[in-house]
Amino acid sequence: MNSNAEISNSCVAQAKLVTRLMTLLGFVLSIVGCAPLGDSDPAANSTKAAAQTLTGPIEAVAGVGKKGQKTSQDEGVTKILTGPVSALEYVKQFSVLQIQVKQLIDVHRATTGKYPTNKEFMKSVTDNRIELPELAEGQAYYFDQQAGKLMVYPEGQLPAK
């Protein structure tokens, strides 16, 4: 029977492969002139806007990272030049936050029967070499064990640890 470490390493390897494929897909889409993936989704746009002026906690999904936020707001000719960059950043953030992190949470829950605490989650992120997208100044990641979701909080509003 496979050990937890072997299962975790397998999941990390699969997540890294998916990350590479998603990055390649983002690159291809940017070459053929498609808009960034988040632009067609109003919820993604609201997440991007909320991340820039964060007043309360939001779920950590693609678009909350610092990179790509400025370029995602461009219009006209500038959008033609920055669109591929924005699309690539969105795909990178999606692959980390919505694929790698989800698998990490699922493996922990499958092996322990519960969601990890914030401390356990952050240790797993470090142990599995997952690089969470950089956040804007004054924002921090926090894993909400009750909801089973990674959240972004303004630093002054982080829950007690």
Summary of the structure (lengths in Angstrom):
residues: 161
radius of gyration: 16.5
end to end distance: 35.6
largest distance: 56.6
contacts: 487
relative contact order: 0.17
helix: 60%
strand: 9%
